[in-house]
Amino acid sequence: MHDELNKIPGTTPDFRTELAEKLADLVPEAVADGKIDTKKLEELLNGDAADTRERFGLFWPGKKRALRAAQEPTTATLVPDKENSKDWDTTQNVFIEGDNLEVLKILQRHYHGKIKMIYIDPPYNTGKDFVYPDNYQEGLKSYLEFTKQVDEGGKKISTNSDQAGRYHSNWLNMMYPRLKLARNLLTDDGVIFISIDDHEVDNLKKLGNEVFGEGNFAGQIIWKNSSKNDQDYVSVQHEYFLVWVRSKNFNKGQWVEHKEGLDAIYKKFDELHRKYGTDWDTIHAEALKWFGGFNESNPIYASKHYSWMDEKGVYSPQNIAGPNYGQYRYDVIHPVTNKPVKEPASGWRYPEPTMLKRIEQGLVKFGKDETTVPNNKVYLRDNETQSLTSIKFKDGRVSSNALKTLLGGSYFTNPKNVDLLAQFIQAVGVSGDDIVLDFFSGSATTAHAVMQLNAQDGQSRRHIQVQLPEPLDEKDEAHKAGFRTIADISRKRISLAAGKIREDYRENLENRGVSIDLGFRSFRLADTNFAKWRLTSDVAETELEQHLLSLRESADDQASQEALLTELLLKRGYSLTEQVDVFDVAGLEIHGVKDDEGDYGLLAYLNEHQKPSLEGLRALVDAAEAQIVILEDAFQGDDQLKTNLAQLCKSKGIELWTA
């Protein structure tokens, strides 16, 4: 019987075991007696292995412990929170309330290699406290104590005052395991953006290079977001975005962004055209004055060289000289003086037939007479994009004021800019139904940016948000407004942003082929619903007897069937947005999960209080397409019934899983 039964694993993957298996497959000669022979690996890598006595890298107290935190499996699960969700039945977006270290482990089984872009804005190491459960051996327990989901046994909260020891180490210990897990989730061509300021930018770059590979560093973007003048030495008016790709072998870059301010430029030239007609010189003079009214931080200023206009549109006169000296030499006749114009020192860019055709098409700008070298006309409409640039000008007050207006109060400080994140998402090629993950969600700017961008360009990108339910101080304005945690603010912002997007992009949304997804499924991090999976190796002797007694029943009596199904699906590698139907099969309440073909690839029976009959199980097997999941408790100790079900499944080629 046991050969036909599959046991659903109680924990997330053990990454150390998986790594050892991969090494055994790649270099079987490095395996001795079932263990990896590190000395043999060194011999095989002779010449490529580093001298362990002198190594280059970032080292700090607690690094090995932080690495183990990333590798340690968890029994934690996610519990559906429909009350705080929006459009549960149709949405493909997800919001998770919980400690992101545990959540990232839970996401590994299904979302491994499926996230196209990650953006995070982690707590900055400013000398103030940052609140995160900080006990790697009992991470879930610490989180449950922190959120008062279990009896409080002393909060294990990470504080990082600059007066405390290991100031940088504490921050790195918080970040390291999370980045290790995050890398696993990225697609081969995936990208990660990380916001940071001067306190840790140098350490973050070294840490990121270690996790993602120095060769996969894509660049550093400076965001000038303020004009404050309040420092004793250098007034800091910027933050950073550090960017890595999962692999440059798969992501070749070529990232482009739309130039900003183009609508205003086109509008101004239309006004000048209506006013001055075809007096192109006057239009040019007025355009120069207009461009001169902007400082270099305004995106319009970057396009100031597009100051000319003709019947075809706005253009910039650009060099027409050949790239190679003396490549093309011939006479070009000035259209007014009928004399050969001055030739560029290196000759012309085009062969004579091409040049004559361009002149005929009005694509060459001549001077007033033949003494001036002509120029190419390069039209703005043909150059509305540029490479993703390393300096961004966005006033941080704009973001703060926009969020204040949306939420109805100043409930969140220093939010990121929605338009800027949308610009990054689009520039790096996130499109279709690609997934964007933010596991330090904060005010949920990333979710807002994804939804807004979808409304603008008709795509269906999805987002996953993870936020610790950090409690708000009773004196905080957000607390007075009814919010209790940062996660509450995050969810509210997503809902309000969805409403604003419906208003702002009404015409776009009416013309979409498919409806836009502005909802989200909400989940909460919790301990497993299965008692048999809760035991850890360091369980106290006094707790062991109680644990053994609890194993009489597999599932928690208090857990809903929906919560049990969510956990089982996660551990079987399903997503958080599966379409689940509930229906009757021979008197049994069955949960069905559809596969890509629209068939019920998995049927689950989760009622431990109703023992199924053999006839009912036979009907269940007949209705199944591929897999059946059933609770051990549902058999109520009837091993013969379990054996019969296993044989029925085997005869029909159905996988049987128990939990």
Wavefront OBJ file of the C-alpha trace (Angstrom):
o trace
v 0.000 0.000 0.000
v 2.696 2.453 0.965
v 4.188 2.411 -2.536
v 0.954 3.939 -3.864
v 0.765 6.651 -1.179
v 2.590 9.974 -1.501
v 3.191 12.020 1.635
v 3.020 15.783 1.229
v 6.220 17.261 2.751
v 5.762 19.256 5.909
v 8.455 21.846 5.223
v 9.782 24.028 2.471
v 12.739 22.688 0.449
v 16.035 22.024 2.224
v 18.439 24.050 0.106
v 21.553 22.397 1.504
v 20.256 18.987 0.474
v 19.264 20.283 -2.965
v 22.704 21.845 -3.446
v 24.413 18.600 -2.447
v 22.245 16.690 -4.949
v 23.174 19.110 -7.740
v 26.879 18.791 -6.913
v 26.578 15.004 -6.888
v 25.037 15.143 -10.340
v 27.686 17.509 -11.716
v 30.738 15.946 -10.067
v 29.911 12.418 -8.862
v 33.581 11.767 -8.101
v 33.314 14.363 -5.300
v 30.803 12.196 -3.425
v 32.167 9.750 -0.869
v 29.909 7.564 1.270
v 26.912 9.746 0.449
v 28.639 12.979 1.524
v 30.342 15.752 -0.447
v 34.136 15.459 -0.256
v 35.207 19.113 -0.167
v 38.881 18.195 -0.476
v 38.105 16.356 -3.692
v 36.219 19.405 -4.963
v 39.303 21.528 -4.276
v 41.444 19.077 -6.256
v 38.993 19.133 -9.176
v 38.945 22.929 -9.121
v 42.708 23.249 -8.812
v 43.659 26.642 -10.191
v 40.105 27.981 -9.955
v 39.599 27.556 -6.213
v 40.460 30.518 -3.975
v 43.172 30.337 -1.343
v 41.103 30.169 1.845
v 43.887 31.824 3.825
v 43.556 35.066 1.884
v 40.155 35.845 0.453
v 38.519 38.907 -1.016
v 34.968 39.600 0.034
v 32.551 41.092 2.534
v 32.764 39.526 5.989
v 30.939 40.432 9.190
v 29.969 38.829 12.521
v 26.959 36.549 12.128
v 27.300 35.956 8.383
v 27.386 32.136 8.637
v 24.370 32.181 10.923
v 22.496 34.412 8.478
v 23.284 32.006 5.638
v 21.917 29.102 7.676
v 18.755 31.144 8.212
v 18.187 31.175 4.464
v 18.837 27.432 4.180
v 16.695 26.346 7.126
v 13.339 24.881 6.002
v 10.124 26.169 7.560
v 6.813 24.502 8.385
v 5.022 27.857 8.145
v 2.066 28.381 5.858
v -0.203 31.128 4.574
v -3.824 31.467 5.662
v -6.411 33.043 3.323
v -7.704 36.408 4.533
v -10.742 36.956 2.337
v -12.085 39.751 4.532
v -9.106 41.939 3.603
v -9.020 40.872 -0.050
v -10.460 42.450 -3.186
v -11.878 40.430 -6.123
v -10.700 37.133 -4.595
v -12.246 34.922 -7.247
v -10.732 36.684 -10.254
v -7.514 38.434 -9.224
v -3.988 37.172 -9.921
v -2.354 39.626 -7.503
v -1.307 38.732 -3.949
v -0.770 40.579 -0.673
v 0.917 38.674 2.181
v 1.051 39.889 5.756
v 4.047 38.359 7.474
v 7.802 38.253 8.062
v 9.325 38.180 4.593
v 12.081 35.696 5.518
v 9.497 32.999 6.249
v 7.309 34.074 3.326
v 10.193 33.904 0.846
v 10.776 30.303 1.910
v 7.102 29.459 1.394
v 7.164 30.989 -2.096
v 10.126 28.860 -3.202
v 8.236 25.759 -4.311
v 5.923 27.351 -6.881
v 7.548 30.711 -7.645
v 11.131 29.466 -8.033
v 12.390 31.000 -11.295
v 9.048 32.693 -12.043
v 9.496 36.301 -10.849
v 10.539 38.684 -13.640
v 11.341 41.663 -11.426
v 11.867 42.287 -7.724
v 11.815 45.761 -6.245
v 12.496 46.316 -2.546
v 12.870 49.359 -0.359
v 14.310 47.776 2.812
v 14.656 49.613 6.133
v 17.505 52.084 5.875
v 20.205 51.759 8.514
v 19.816 55.268 9.895
v 20.734 54.633 13.513
v 17.097 54.171 14.499
v 15.426 50.876 15.243
v 14.180 48.670 12.453
v 11.584 46.184 13.535
v 11.962 42.593 12.328
v 11.717 39.289 14.213
v 15.324 38.268 14.683
v 15.718 34.706 15.859
v 16.886 32.457 13.050
v 16.481 29.186 14.906
v 12.855 29.898 15.780
v 11.938 32.465 13.136
v 8.267 31.523 12.879
v 7.852 31.353 16.658
v 9.381 34.817 17.019
v 7.053 36.172 14.361
v 3.973 34.663 16.012
v 4.998 36.179 19.335
v 5.622 39.503 17.640
v 2.142 39.522 16.123
v 0.549 38.086 19.284
v -0.708 35.021 17.431
v 0.603 32.890 20.311
v 1.225 33.586 23.979
v 3.949 36.181 24.278
v 7.154 34.567 25.477
v 9.288 37.663 25.013
v 9.490 39.519 21.743
v 12.663 38.900 19.797
v 12.814 42.156 17.901
v 15.866 43.395 16.022
v 16.848 46.907 17.007
v 19.755 48.683 15.466
v 20.639 51.815 17.339
v 23.911 53.355 16.239
v 24.933 53.217 19.887
v 24.706 49.410 19.821
v 27.535 47.148 18.763
v 27.707 45.541 15.313
v 25.774 48.390 13.752
v 26.399 47.357 10.136
v 26.439 43.635 10.942
v 22.873 43.674 12.264
v 21.593 45.215 9.051
v 23.579 42.826 6.854
v 22.356 39.843 8.871
v 18.799 40.978 8.183
v 19.390 41.455 4.442
v 21.654 38.516 3.537
v 19.255 35.570 3.901
v 16.432 37.498 2.247
v 18.519 38.298 -0.837
v 19.721 34.685 -1.052
v 16.118 33.490 -1.164
v 15.050 36.283 -3.501
v 17.623 35.288 -6.121
v 16.066 31.819 -6.355
v 12.741 33.349 -7.351
v 14.012 35.376 -10.308
v 13.571 34.164 -13.870
v 16.786 33.570 -15.833
v 16.389 37.072 -17.307
v 14.989 38.545 -14.077
v 16.024 41.851 -12.506
v 16.187 43.169 -8.946
v 16.115 46.851 -7.950
v 17.036 47.763 -4.366
v 16.551 51.239 -2.876
v 19.192 52.407 -0.409
v 20.864 55.538 0.934
v 24.435 56.436 1.895
v 24.424 54.540 5.216
v 24.710 51.094 3.588
v 25.114 51.647 -0.157
v 28.728 50.447 -0.187
v 27.949 47.340 1.889
v 24.819 46.588 -0.123
v 26.768 46.660 -3.370
v 29.321 44.194 -1.998
v 26.556 42.008 -0.593
v 24.591 42.096 -3.835
v 27.695 41.248 -5.855
v 28.240 38.214 -3.644
v 24.637 37.002 -3.892
v 23.947 37.782 -7.558
v 27.494 37.765 -8.915
v 29.658 40.800 -9.578
v 29.363 40.201 -13.313
v 25.568 40.542 -13.063
v 25.644 44.047 -11.604
v 23.648 46.181 -14.059
v 24.147 49.655 -12.645
v 23.503 52.247 -9.992
v 20.765 54.832 -10.419
v 20.784 58.085 -8.479
v 17.401 59.527 -7.557
v 17.626 63.244 -6.755
v 14.514 63.605 -4.673
v 15.055 66.715 -2.577
v 16.666 70.137 -2.431
v 17.149 70.299 1.311
v 20.004 72.232 2.873
v 20.280 70.807 6.379
v 23.626 69.026 6.781
v 26.795 70.104 8.553
v 29.030 68.728 5.800
v 27.329 67.671 2.556
v 23.589 68.096 2.202
v 22.260 64.758 0.953
v 19.638 65.289 -1.745
v 19.494 61.836 -3.264
v 19.022 58.092 -2.783
v 20.122 55.117 -4.877
v 18.695 52.178 -6.773
v 21.174 49.314 -7.140
v 20.331 46.923 -9.973
v 21.379 43.326 -10.659
v 20.171 40.834 -13.255
v 19.816 37.134 -12.521
v 22.147 36.341 -15.429
v 23.613 38.490 -18.171
v 23.721 35.352 -20.305
v 19.936 35.610 -20.544
v 19.342 39.324 -19.965
v 21.301 41.315 -22.533
v 20.112 44.674 -21.282
v 19.135 47.056 -24.083
v 16.810 48.709 -21.587
v 15.046 51.774 -22.928
v 12.720 54.290 -21.326
v 10.365 56.875 -22.764
v 11.685 60.402 -22.515
v 9.713 62.524 -20.111
v 8.113 65.864 -20.896
v 7.339 65.082 -24.548
v 3.624 65.859 -24.263
v 4.454 69.350 -22.998
v 6.974 69.881 -25.823
v 4.525 68.810 -28.540
v 1.831 70.990 -27.011
v 4.106 74.055 -26.968
v 5.181 73.624 -30.601
v 1.542 73.212 -31.655
v 0.791 76.553 -29.980
v 3.740 78.231 -31.737
v 2.746 76.712 -35.088
v -0.791 78.065 -34.768
v 0.562 81.478 -33.829
v 3.428 81.883 -36.325
v 2.432 79.562 -39.146
v 5.472 78.586 -41.237
v 7.782 81.235 -39.859
v 10.161 78.524 -38.681
v 12.897 80.910 -37.551
v 10.533 82.750 -35.214
v 9.166 79.451 -33.894
v 12.761 78.367 -33.235
v 13.555 81.605 -31.377
v 10.419 81.338 -29.229
v 11.110 77.665 -28.515
v 14.620 78.509 -27.293
v 13.162 81.052 -24.862
v 10.652 78.493 -23.636
v 13.260 75.776 -23.101
v 15.413 78.319 -21.246
v 12.725 78.623 -18.585
v 13.418 75.123 -17.259
v 16.307 74.031 -15.061
v 18.290 70.871 -15.743
v 16.269 68.821 -13.226
v 13.173 69.189 -15.394
v 12.890 66.389 -17.985
v 11.847 68.944 -20.637
v 15.293 70.512 -20.411
v 16.921 67.251 -21.581
v 15.173 67.624 -24.973
v 16.055 71.298 -25.480
v 18.071 70.512 -28.620
v 14.786 69.647 -30.362
v 14.137 73.356 -30.864
v 13.282 73.440 -34.581
v 10.095 72.685 -36.452
v 8.966 72.184 -40.045
v 5.961 70.687 -41.812
v 6.959 67.211 -40.633
v 7.258 68.088 -36.951
v 9.732 68.957 -34.198
v 13.352 68.167 -34.978
v 16.969 68.657 -33.999
v 19.724 69.549 -36.545
v 22.469 66.953 -36.058
v 25.854 66.126 -37.550
v 25.841 64.916 -41.158
v 29.584 64.176 -41.302
v 30.821 60.690 -42.151
v 32.151 58.505 -39.327
v 35.182 57.469 -41.414
v 37.467 60.150 -42.791
v 37.070 60.720 -46.533
v 34.464 57.985 -47.011
v 32.054 59.988 -49.238
v 33.131 63.161 -51.050
v 31.045 65.009 -53.630
v 29.460 68.414 -54.169
v 26.166 69.255 -52.478
v 24.403 72.272 -54.002
v 22.780 74.867 -51.764
v 19.067 75.168 -52.745
v 19.111 79.009 -52.685
v 22.605 80.103 -53.839
v 23.069 77.104 -56.184
v 26.684 76.879 -55.040
v 28.470 73.863 -53.480
v 28.108 73.993 -49.706
v 30.949 73.644 -47.254
v 31.852 69.960 -46.853
v 32.511 68.307 -43.462
v 36.204 67.637 -42.842
v 35.603 63.873 -42.813
v 33.239 63.873 -45.787
v 29.530 63.053 -45.961
v 27.731 60.419 -43.925
v 25.804 59.027 -46.921
v 26.647 58.036 -50.495
v 25.507 60.635 -53.059
v 22.225 58.922 -54.158
v 21.083 58.643 -50.525
v 21.987 62.269 -49.852
v 20.076 63.508 -52.912
v 17.009 61.519 -51.837
v 17.164 62.968 -48.295
v 17.427 66.490 -49.686
v 14.404 65.813 -51.898
v 12.451 64.551 -48.858
v 13.301 67.669 -46.838
v 15.423 65.755 -44.321
v 18.486 68.003 -44.622
v 18.657 71.447 -43.023
v 20.739 73.963 -44.990
v 22.240 77.160 -43.650
v 21.394 80.597 -45.095
v 24.114 80.167 -47.685
v 26.770 77.735 -48.918
v 29.317 78.728 -46.250
v 27.613 76.593 -43.619
v 27.773 72.787 -43.411
v 24.209 71.351 -43.622
v 22.731 69.170 -40.866
v 20.549 66.112 -40.643
v 17.003 66.628 -39.437
v 16.386 64.148 -36.606
v 12.732 64.198 -35.595
v 11.601 63.912 -32.013
v 8.796 61.496 -32.936
v 11.461 59.010 -34.077
v 13.520 59.412 -30.902
v 11.031 59.295 -28.051
v 13.005 56.641 -26.161
v 16.487 56.532 -24.694
v 18.672 54.125 -22.759
v 17.711 53.796 -19.099
v 19.641 56.660 -17.520
v 21.538 56.660 -14.244
v 20.212 59.977 -12.875
v 16.557 60.616 -12.093
v 15.011 63.893 -11.022
v 11.783 63.379 -9.073
v 10.858 65.632 -6.171
v 10.139 63.399 -3.180
v 7.477 65.820 -1.992
v 5.374 64.966 -5.036
v 5.197 61.320 -3.943
v 4.427 62.237 -0.343
v 1.698 64.692 -1.305
v 0.132 62.259 -3.777
v -0.028 59.514 -1.138
v -1.373 61.960 1.449
v -4.170 62.950 -0.937
v -4.944 59.328 -1.782
v -5.063 58.100 1.835
v -6.582 61.257 3.286
v -3.717 61.935 5.674
v 0.045 61.839 6.245
v 0.202 58.222 7.315
v 3.435 57.160 5.610
v 6.746 58.978 5.269
v 9.033 59.033 2.229
v 7.091 56.802 -0.178
v 8.725 55.963 -3.489
v 7.573 57.591 -6.720
v 4.907 55.624 -8.620
v 5.903 56.966 -12.039
v 9.574 56.191 -11.426
v 8.894 52.565 -10.477
v 6.567 52.201 -13.467
v 9.372 53.559 -15.636
v 11.767 50.888 -14.318
v 9.212 48.096 -14.750
v 8.600 49.045 -18.362
v 12.260 49.749 -19.187
v 13.536 46.300 -18.179
v 10.925 44.517 -20.263
v 8.372 43.380 -17.670
v 5.306 42.741 -19.804
v 2.424 40.371 -20.525
v 1.516 38.572 -17.306
v 5.020 38.788 -15.774
v 5.180 38.954 -11.974
v 6.712 41.807 -9.943
v 7.546 41.032 -6.296
v 8.072 43.511 -3.465
v 8.817 41.873 -0.118
v 9.285 45.154 1.780
v 6.008 46.528 0.497
v 5.657 49.495 2.853
v 2.998 51.771 1.398
v 2.571 49.408 -1.599
v 3.980 51.814 -4.188
v 5.056 48.843 -6.313
v 1.506 47.499 -6.500
v 0.264 50.971 -7.477
v 2.938 51.261 -10.185
v 2.111 47.850 -11.693
v -1.619 48.588 -11.843
v -1.104 52.075 -13.269
v 1.289 50.841 -15.945
v -1.158 48.105 -16.943
v -3.863 50.755 -17.320
v -1.561 52.830 -19.513
v -0.310 50.183 -21.922
v -2.922 47.406 -21.789
v -0.648 44.722 -20.283
v -1.613 42.294 -17.488
v 1.442 42.278 -15.231
v 0.896 40.722 -11.804
v 2.261 41.751 -8.416
v 3.020 40.080 -5.082
v 3.392 42.262 -1.985
v 4.815 41.139 1.372
v 4.669 43.367 4.432
v 5.379 42.806 8.127
v 2.361 43.846 10.242
v 4.499 46.321 12.133
v 2.297 47.885 14.831
v 1.662 51.618 14.712
v 2.157 53.794 17.752
v -1.095 54.970 19.335
v 0.106 58.553 18.922
v 0.598 58.053 15.190
v -1.851 59.830 12.870
v -2.434 56.574 11.009
v -3.433 54.834 14.256
v -5.881 57.636 15.022
v -7.352 57.142 11.544
v -8.083 53.478 12.287
v -4.964 51.741 10.961
v -3.248 49.345 13.344
v -0.271 48.126 11.311
v 1.807 49.100 8.295
v 0.170 46.181 6.467
v -3.229 47.842 7.009
v -1.958 50.967 5.258
v -0.519 48.889 2.414
v -3.804 47.129 1.668
v -5.798 50.349 1.901
v -3.441 52.090 -0.506
v -3.853 49.318 -3.109
v -7.653 49.555 -2.909
v -7.691 53.351 -3.141
v -5.130 53.355 -5.964
v -7.350 50.942 -7.885
v -10.253 53.383 -7.644
v -8.108 56.294 -8.764
v -6.771 54.310 -11.725
v -10.328 53.507 -12.825
v -11.081 57.232 -12.865
v -7.814 58.477 -14.386
v -7.648 55.865 -17.154
v -11.344 55.370 -17.841
v -10.966 55.658 -21.630
v -7.996 53.257 -21.737
v -9.842 50.703 -19.643
v -12.963 50.882 -21.797
v -10.863 50.030 -24.861
v -9.012 47.078 -23.294
v -9.571 43.649 -24.783
v -9.610 42.095 -21.289
v -10.609 43.667 -17.991
v -7.825 45.094 -15.857
v -6.938 43.292 -12.620
v -7.087 45.798 -9.755
v -7.712 43.307 -6.962
v -5.570 41.158 -4.691
v -5.790 37.991 -2.605
v -4.726 38.631 0.966
v -2.957 36.017 3.108
v -1.467 35.924 6.609
v 1.657 34.052 7.714
v 0.837 31.384 10.286
v 2.083 28.122 11.731
v 1.214 24.912 9.924
v -2.311 23.534 10.319
v -0.849 20.026 10.731
v 0.308 19.051 14.208
v 2.681 16.353 12.931
v 4.766 18.983 11.099
v 5.267 21.326 14.056
v 7.888 19.375 15.978
v 11.411 20.769 15.786
v 14.614 18.936 16.676
v 15.136 21.056 19.785
v 11.665 20.513 21.257
v 11.664 20.661 25.049
v 11.291 17.347 26.869
v 8.182 18.643 28.644
v 6.543 19.420 25.301
v 7.284 16.078 23.664
v 4.500 14.124 25.395
v 1.896 16.732 24.441
v 3.151 16.709 20.864
v 2.870 12.925 20.619
v -0.685 13.139 21.947
v -1.542 15.765 19.337
v -0.439 13.397 16.581
v -3.559 11.348 17.136
v -5.098 13.856 14.752
v -3.254 15.175 11.749
v -5.028 18.450 11.040
v -5.939 21.259 13.426
v -9.644 21.018 14.305
v -9.864 24.807 14.239
v -8.509 25.107 10.685
v -10.991 25.707 7.894
v -10.977 23.461 4.838
v -9.903 26.491 2.821
v -6.871 27.041 5.084
v -5.955 23.353 4.877
v -6.261 23.395 1.095
v -4.095 26.521 0.780
v -1.316 24.910 2.806
v -1.486 21.636 0.902
v -1.460 23.405 -2.452
v 1.559 25.484 -1.440
v 3.446 22.391 -0.335
v 2.500 20.649 -3.583
v 3.901 23.552 -5.593
v 0.720 25.352 -6.637
v 0.396 29.144 -6.852
v -1.500 31.422 -4.472
v -4.016 32.339 -7.154
v -5.313 28.950 -8.233
v -8.958 28.770 -9.267
v -10.688 26.446 -6.782
v -14.223 25.111 -7.159
v -16.241 23.295 -4.493
v -18.730 20.645 -5.581
v -20.367 17.370 -4.553
v -19.134 13.923 -5.571
v -21.276 11.078 -4.207
v -22.113 13.069 -1.077
v -18.519 14.207 -0.477
v -17.608 17.910 -0.486
v -14.699 18.113 -2.933
v -12.331 20.974 -3.746
v -11.221 20.961 -7.370
v -8.195 22.820 -8.759
v -8.105 23.369 -12.500
v -4.980 22.911 -14.598
v -3.904 24.930 -17.660
v -6.211 22.888 -19.889
v -9.248 23.675 -17.745
v -9.489 20.145 -16.271
v -9.515 19.413 -12.554
v -5.895 18.358 -12.210
v -6.283 17.974 -8.441
v -9.261 16.926 -6.320
v -9.082 17.260 -2.530
v -11.232 15.803 0.232
v -10.557 17.690 3.465
v -13.438 16.863 5.815
v -11.931 14.944 8.701
v -15.317 14.689 10.404
v -17.051 12.700 7.632
v -15.525 9.330 6.909
v -16.049 8.557 3.204
v -17.547 5.260 2.096
v -15.771 3.010 -0.363
v -18.459 3.855 -2.935
v -17.827 7.554 -2.392
v -14.077 7.099 -2.849
v -14.658 5.054 -5.993
v -16.739 7.936 -7.398
v -13.978 10.359 -6.397
v -11.345 8.337 -8.259
v -13.630 8.110 -11.314
v -13.978 11.922 -11.302
v -10.228 12.538 -10.925
v -7.943 13.477 -13.828
v -4.482 13.331 -12.248
v -4.212 13.793 -8.464
v -6.209 13.236 -5.287
v -5.313 14.766 -1.921
v -7.033 13.452 1.207
v -6.521 14.057 4.920
v -5.233 11.138 6.971
v -7.869 12.044 9.568
v -10.648 11.462 7.060
v -9.983 7.685 7.204
v -10.584 7.809 10.988
v -8.106 4.970 11.515
v -9.561 2.659 8.845
v -6.390 1.318 7.188
v -8.387 -1.039 4.972
v -10.289 1.911 3.496
v -6.987 3.673 2.876
v -5.569 0.569 1.186
v -8.620 0.249 -1.047
v -8.322 3.902 -2.104
v -4.633 3.417 -2.899
v -5.455 0.408 -5.095
v -8.277 2.258 -6.858
v -5.927 5.168 -7.632
v -3.225 2.818 -8.880
v -5.656 1.061 -11.241
v -6.730 4.406 -12.733
v -3.219 5.955 -12.880
v -4.138 8.633 -10.325
v -1.544 10.052 -7.900
v -2.710 9.797 -4.283
v -1.354 12.265 -1.732
v -2.089 12.251 1.996
v -1.405 14.760 4.735
l 1 2 3 4 5 6 7 8 9 10 11 12 13 14 15 16 17 18 19 20 21 22 23 24 25 26 27 28 29 30 31 32 33 34 35 36 37 38 39 40 41 42 43 44 45 46 47 48 49 50 51 52 53 54 55 56 57 58 59 60 61 62 63 64 65 66 67 68 69 70 71 72 73 74 75 76 77 78 79 80 81 82 83 84 85 86 87 88 89 90 91 92 93 94 95 96 97 98 99 100 101 102 103 104 105 106 107 108 109 110 111 112 113 114 115 116 117 118 119 120 121 122 123 124 125 126 127 128 129 130 131 132 133 134 135 136 137 138 139 140 141 142 143 144 145 146 147 148 149 150 151 152 153 154 155 156 157 158 159 160 161 162 163 164 165 166 167 168 169 170 171 172 173 174 175 176 177 178 179 180 181 182 183 184 185 186 187 188 189 190 191 192 193 194 195 196 197 198 199 200 201 202 203 204 205 206 207 208 209 210 211 212 213 214 215 216 217 218 219 220 221 222 223 224 225 226 227 228 229 230 231 232 233 234 235 236 237 238 239 240 241 242 243 244 245 246 247 248 249 250 251 252 253 254 255 256 257 258 259 260 261 262 263 264 265 266 267 268 269 270 271 272 273 274 275 276 277 278 279 280 281 282 283 284 285 286 287 288 289 290 291 292 293 294 295 296 297 298 299 300 301 302 303 304 305 306 307 308 309 310 311 312 313 314 315 316 317 318 319 320 321 322 323 324 325 326 327 328 329 330 331 332 333 334 335 336 337 338 339 340 341 342 343 344 345 346 347 348 349 350 351 352 353 354 355 356 357 358 359 360 361 362 363 364 365 366 367 368 369 370 371 372 373 374 375 376 377 378 379 380 381 382 383 384 385 386 387 388 389 390 391 392 393 394 395 396 397 398 399 400 401 402 403 404 405 406 407 408 409 410 411 412 413 414 415 416 417 418 419 420 421 422 423 424 425 426 427 428 429 430 431 432 433 434 435 436 437 438 439 440 441 442 443 444 445 446 447 448 449 450 451 452 453 454 455 456 457 458 459 460 461 462 463 464 465 466 467 468 469 470 471 472 473 474 475 476 477 478 479 480 481 482 483 484 485 486 487 488 489 490 491 492 493 494 495 496 497 498 499 500 501 502 503 504 505 506 507 508 509 510 511 512 513 514 515 516 517 518 519 520 521 522 523 524 525 526 527 528 529 530 531 532 533 534 535 536 537 538 539 540 541 542 543 544 545 546 547 548 549 550 551 552 553 554 555 556 557 558 559 560 561 562 563 564 565 566 567 568 569 570 571 572 573 574 575 576 577 578 579 580 581 582 583 584 585 586 587 588 589 590 591 592 593 594 595 596 597 598 599 600 601 602 603 604 605 606 607 608 609 610 611 612 613 614 615 616 617 618 619 620 621 622 623 624 625 626 627 628 629 630 631 632 633 634 635 636 637 638 639 640 641 642 643 644 645 646 647 648 649 650 651 652 653 654 655 656 657 658 659
